[in-house]
Amino acid sequence: MEAAPSPEIVGRPGRQALRDPACEAPSRRPVLDFGSVAPTVRGVDVDGFRILLNLEAESYAVLDERASAFWAILAGDAPREATFDALQSRYEVEPDRLTAAFERFAQTCVAQGLLVEPSRHAPLPPAVRRAPPIPRSAWALVCLAATQWNLVRHGFRRTYEDYARLATASPARPPSELLAAFSAAENLYVPRRAPDDCLPRSLALFRYLRSLGAPAEHVIGVRRVPFGAHAWVEVDGQPLLDADHIVKDYRPIARLHGRPS
C-alpha cells in the first residue's frame, strides 16, 4: 500500500488550483486524539471523492478514495472498523500498515488546521441590518463596495462568518421586485477580480436581499472534473441573477440558510 494521501491545499475559493500528493514520511509518535472537524471546514462528496473547503485558509482540497474514507472516519460519518475492513479488502493491505497510514493522514489534517479541539464558544446571535432610506440601486452599490472591502480588509473567513449572522429584515418582500436595482448597480461597479467575481458579487447580493426582506440563501458549490468552484444566491431553491445551466454543474459544499429576525 502506498502512503496515505495528504491534501495539499492551494488556491482561493473560486479558483481551480489543487493537487493531492502522497503523504510525507510517517511519524514515530502518532497522535491518537485527533480532535474534531474545524468549524471553518466544509465538505461534500462528489463522485465518491470528498472535497473540503477551508474558510480559514481560503482554499479547497480534493481527497482521493482512501483519504475520503479516512476523512469520513475522522468526521464521524463512518465507523472505523467497518471502513478499515472495506479498505483492507479492496487494497489487500495489512491492518498495521493501514492504521499507520490513517494516523499519518490524521496528523496531516491536524497540522493543516482541518482538525482542531472542539470549541466551547456559543454561536453569535442573528443580526438584522436593514437597508437605509436611500434608493435601492444606491444601497446595492453600497453592498457591492462594502463586501469587496470586507473581503480585502478582513479576509474570506471573517466576512463569511459575519454574513452568516445576517437575518432577514421585515417586512418580507419577494426578490423579484428587488433584483432590477441590484442589476443596475452592477453596471456602475467594476469589482477588482472581474470577471472572476462570483464570491464578492454573491455575498453582496445576499446582504442586499436580506436587508430588504428577501429570505435569500448563499451557496458555494464545487465540481471535481475539471475542478472548479462557484458561488451564487438562491431563494426557494431557485438561483438569482445566475444561469441554471451553470449552477447545476456544481454540488453545494457550503450554504448560508435563511434565519428569522
C-alpha positions in Angstrom: 0.0 0.0 0.0 1.2 3.5 -0.8 1.4 6.2 1.8 -1.8 7.8 2.7 -2.6 10.9 0.6 -2.2 14.3 2.1 -4.4 17.1 0.9 -2.0 19.8 -0.3 -4.1 23.0 -0.4 -3.6 25.7 -2.9 -5.7 28.4 -4.4 -8.6 30.5 -3.1 -12.4 29.9 -3.3 -13.5 30.2 -6.9 -10.1 29.2 -8.4 -9.1 25.9 -9.8 -5.6 25.1 -8.4 -5.4 21.9 -6.4 -3.2 18.8 -6.1 -3.3 15.6 -3.9 0.2 14.3 -3.5 1.4 11.4 -1.3 1.9 11.9 2.4 5.3 12.6 3.9 7.2 10.0 5.9 5.3 8.6 8.9 5.8 10.0 12.4 7.3 7.7 15.1 4.9 9.2 17.7 1.4 9.3 16.2 -1.2 11.4 17.8 -4.2 9.3 18.8 -6.6 12.1 19.8 -7.1 14.0 16.6 -9.9 16.4 17.7 -12.9 17.2 15.6 -13.5 18.8 12.2 -12.7 22.5 12.4 -15.8 24.8 12.4 -14.2 26.6 9.4 -14.2 23.4 7.3 -17.0 22.4 4.9 -17.1 19.2 2.9 -19.2 17.4 0.3 -18.9 14.0 -1.6 -18.6 14.4 -5.3 -18.4 11.2 -7.4 -17.2 9.2 -4.4 -14.5 11.7 -3.5 -14.6 14.2 -0.6 -13.9 17.8 -1.4 -13.1 20.1 1.5 -13.4 23.9 1.8 -11.2 25.6 4.4 -12.6 29.0 5.2 -9.6 29.9 7.3 -7.0 29.1 4.6 -9.3 30.2 1.8 -8.7 27.0 -0.1 -10.0 23.7 -1.3 -8.7 20.1 -1.1 -9.8 17.1 -3.2 -9.2 13.8 -1.4 -8.7 10.6 -3.2 -10.7 7.4 -2.5 -8.7 6.3 0.5 -8.3 9.8 2.0 -12.0 10.3 1.6 -12.6 7.1 3.6 -10.2 8.2 6.3 -11.8 11.6 6.5 -15.3 10.0 6.9 -14.0 8.3 10.0 -12.4 11.4 11.4 -15.6 13.4 10.7 -17.8 10.8 12.4 -19.6 10.0 9.2 -18.4 6.3 9.0 -17.5 3.6 11.6 -13.8 3.0 11.8 -13.9 -0.8 12.0 -16.2 -1.3 9.0 -14.3 1.2 6.9 -11.0 -0.4 7.7 -12.4 -3.8 6.8 -13.5 -2.5 3.4 -10.2 -0.8 2.7 -8.2 -3.9 3.7 -10.3 -6.0 1.3 -10.0 -3.5 -1.6 -6.3 -2.8 -1.3 -5.1 -6.1 0.3 -3.2 -4.2 2.9 -2.1 -5.4 6.4 -4.0 -3.9 9.3 -0.9 -2.3 10.9 0.1 -0.5 7.7 -3.5 0.7 7.2 -3.6 2.0 10.8 -0.3 3.8 10.3 -1.5 5.4 7.1 -4.6 6.5 8.8 -2.7 8.1 11.6 -0.3 9.9 9.3 -3.3 11.3 7.3 -4.9 12.5 10.6 -1.7 14.1 11.7 -1.5 16.0 8.4 -5.1 17.2 8.8 -4.3 18.4 12.3 -1.2 20.2 11.0 -3.2 21.9 8.3 -6.0 23.0 10.7 -8.6 20.7 9.3 -9.0 19.1 12.7 -9.0 21.0 16.0 -10.0 20.8 19.6 -13.8 21.3 19.9 -14.8 24.9 20.6 -16.9 25.8 23.6 -17.8 29.2 22.4 -21.6 29.8 21.8 -22.5 31.0 18.3 -23.3 34.7 17.9 -26.9 35.7 17.7 -28.5 36.7 14.3 -28.0 40.4 13.3 -30.6 42.3 11.4 -29.2 45.0 9.1 -32.0 46.9 7.4 -31.4 48.9 4.3 -31.2 52.7 4.9 -33.8 55.0 3.4 -32.0 55.6 0.1 -32.7 54.4 -3.4 -32.3 50.7 -3.8 -29.7 51.0 -6.6 -27.6 53.2 -4.3 -27.9 50.7 -1.5 -26.9 47.9 -3.9 -23.8 49.9 -4.7 -23.0 50.2 -1.0 -23.4 46.4 -0.6 -21.1 45.7 -3.5 -18.4 48.1 -2.3 -18.7 47.1 1.3 -18.5 43.4 0.6 -15.4 43.9 -1.6 -13.8 46.0 1.2 -14.6 43.4 3.9 -13.0 40.6 1.8 -9.9 42.6 1.3 -9.7 44.0 4.8 -10.9 41.1 6.9 -10.5 38.0 4.6 -12.9 35.4 3.5 -13.5 33.6 6.8 -14.4 36.6 8.9 -16.5 38.1 6.1 -18.3 34.8 5.6 -19.0 34.3 9.3 -20.2 37.9 9.7 -22.6 37.5 6.8 -23.8 34.1 8.2 -25.4 36.1 11.0 -27.5 38.2 8.7 -31.2 37.7 9.4 -33.9 38.6 7.0 -35.3 42.1 7.7 -39.0 42.9 8.0 -41.3 43.3 6.2 -40.8 40.4 3.8 -40.5 41.2 0.2 -40.3 39.0 -2.9 -36.9 39.1 -4.6 -38.4 39.8 -8.0 -39.1 43.5 -7.0 -35.5 44.0 -5.7 -33.3 42.5 -8.4 -33.6 45.2 -11.0 -31.9 47.8 -8.7 -29.0 45.4 -8.0 -28.5 44.7 -11.7 -28.4 48.4 -12.4 -25.8 48.9 -9.6 -23.7 46.2 -11.1 -23.4 48.2 -14.3 -21.8 51.0 -12.4 -19.5 48.9 -10.2 -16.4 47.0 -11.6 -15.0 44.6 -9.0 -11.3 44.1 -8.6 -11.5 40.4 -9.8 -13.9 40.9 -12.7 -15.0 38.7 -14.4 -13.9 36.2 -11.7 -16.1 37.9 -9.1 -18.7 35.3 -8.1 -17.8 35.3 -4.4 -17.9 39.1 -3.7 -20.9 39.5 -6.1 -22.9 36.8 -4.5 -22.2 37.9 -0.9 -23.1 41.4 -1.8 -26.4 40.2 -3.4 -27.1 38.1 -0.3 -26.5 41.1 2.0 -28.6 43.3 -0.2 -31.6 41.0 -0.3 -31.5 40.1 3.4 -31.5 43.7 4.4 -34.6 44.4 2.2 -36.7 41.4 3.5 -36.0 38.7 0.9 -35.1 35.3 2.5 -32.0 34.7 0.4 -29.5 31.9 0.8 -25.9 32.0 -0.2 -24.4 28.8 -1.8 -20.9 27.8 -2.6 -20.6 24.8 -4.9 -17.8 22.7 -6.3 -17.2 20.2 -9.2 -14.5 17.6 -9.4 -13.5 17.3 -13.1 -12.3 19.7 -14.1 -12.1 21.1 -10.6 -13.9 24.4 -10.1 -16.0 26.4 -7.6 -18.8 28.8 -7.9 -20.9 31.0 -5.5 -24.4 32.1 -6.0 -27.6 33.3 -4.3 -31.0 31.5 -4.3 -34.5 31.8 -2.9 -36.6 28.7 -2.5 -34.0 26.7 -4.4 -34.0 29.0 -7.5 -30.8 30.8 -8.4 -31.0 34.6 -8.7 -29.1 36.5 -11.4 -27.3 33.3 -12.3 -27.9 30.9 -15.2 -29.4 27.5 -14.3 -27.1 25.6 -16.6 -24.1 27.0 -14.8 -25.3 26.4 -11.3 -26.4 22.8 -12.0 -22.8 21.7 -12.6 -21.8 22.4 -9.0 -22.5 20.4 -5.8 -23.2 22.7 -2.8 -20.4 22.5 -0.2 -21.4 25.5 2.0 -24.7 27.2 2.5 -25.9 30.2 4.5 -29.5 29.4 5.3 -32.2 31.9 5.9 -32.5 33.0 9.5 -35.5 34.6 11.2 -35.1 38.1 12.5 
